[in-house]
Structures are given as structure tokens and as C-alpha cells.
Amino acid sequence: RDYTMSEDDKSLWARIWSQPKSKWLLGIPVGGFLAVGFGAIALGMTNYILHETSTTEFCYTCHSHEAFIKPEYETSSHFINVAGVRAGCSDCHLPHDNWFELVWTKAVVSLDIIPEMMGKLDTAEKYESHRAEMAESVWREFKANDSKFCRHCHNVEAMDLEAQNRSVARRHERAESRGETCIDCHYGIVHELPEDADDILDRLNEEFAPETTASAD
């Protein structure tokens, strides 16, 4: 097959790249450049807003976070520890590896402002009355996504198991072999546990237990 450009093709490209005969045709490339420019600005602003509204300081603008979550967090090992590594709210509660999932999650969690403004959590008594409900919601999410937010920082494959306490190393190895997830053992690290934490976890473990099918010979 002959792929040599014909005279007709050459004349077509020449017309496309030649100076437009009407000044109004300049609007096509100018409009294209403007669209790209405004798109870049919009994307940059979106990323800036996502970043600024994902900081722990921004989370503290909600009364319940400032009054009840902050004191718990600042006494936890995620705030201060030997290694000097600090995990903020977004590290544990927002996606890290999918921009579209992050945008969707931010849109969903923005609805939390409604109960906040309605005073659902404006006193310590109200907050405690909803602690179990909130804990179950987060634990359920972590069970469903295999604690992927935890795994963003903690990866068993990257652990030096020989340097760990022997019982801890065995538990990590056993968890991996059994398909268990971080939240099965690690909970109540930052937030205080509700009184019925064991009952909630037992119910979730039963709900997310792998289905077993009997083999028929």
C-alpha cells in the first residue's frame, strides 16, 4: 500500500495551517488554548482545595473534632512516637492512590457537616452516645477494603519480622497466611473504644467471614 501523501492531502494540510482568511477563524485555536489554560487552572485549584481540606488542622474546624477527637489523637502513638512519624486524619481516612476515589470520598464525607451543624455531636454526652455507631462505620469500611489505608504506611512484606518480638512476628505471619486484615487486631489506637467494642467486632468478623462451601464428591 502506498502511504505517500498525495497532492490533495498536501493541499488540505496547507489550507489547515495557512493563515485563516477570516479573522473569526482565529477563535478556534485561541479558544483551544484558553480551554486548556482554564482547565489547568481548574485542576490546580481542585488539587489545592483537596489538599487544604485534607489537613488535620482543617478537620479541627469541626467542633466535635476539636473538642473530642483532638485530645484522644494527641495522646496516641499516631501523633507522637519513638520514630517521630506522624499520621494525620487523612492518612487513616482518605484514599491515597486513586484521585477519582479521593474526590468521591471527599464529596461523601462533606455531608458530615450536616449533623455537625445540627448539633448531633456538640456535647460530650452526645458524642459518647454515638461513639459505637461511628466506630462500627469505620471498622466496617476497613474490613471491606482490607485496611488499605493502614497498608499505605504499614506493609507486612516490608517488615523485618526477625527484628520484631517473636510473638508479634508470628501474629503478623499468621494474619497474612489466614487473610486477616489490620483492623482484626489493631483498633482503638487513636480513638477510645466504645463499651461494646468486642460485640461490634464479633459481629463484623461473623459478617465478613469467608463463606465456606462443602465439596461434593
Number of C-alpha atoms within 10 A of each C-alpha: 3 5 5 7 8 10 8 9 11 11 11 12 10 11 11 10 9 9 11 11 8 7 8 8 11 12 11 10 10 11 11 11 12 13 12 12 12 12 12 12 12 12 12 12 12 13 14 12 11 15 12 12 15 18 14 16 15 14 18 16 11 16 16 20 20 14 17 18 17 18 13 15 20 12 14 16 16 17 15 14 11 6 7 10 11 11 15 16 16 16 17 18 17 17 19 14 10 8 12 10 13 15 15 12 14 16 11 10 11 11 10 11 11 10 11 15 12 9 13 14 22 18 14 11 10 13 17 16 14 13 20 16 12 14 20 17 11 13 18 20 15 20 19 13 11 17 20 21 19 17 13 13 11 13 11 14 10 8 12 9 15 10 8 12 10 10 9 12 17 14 13 20 14 12 16 14 9 9 9 16 20 21 18 17 11 9 15 13 13 17 17 16 14 19 11 10 17 11 11 18 18 12 13 17 14 10 12 12 10 9 7 6 6 6 5 4 3
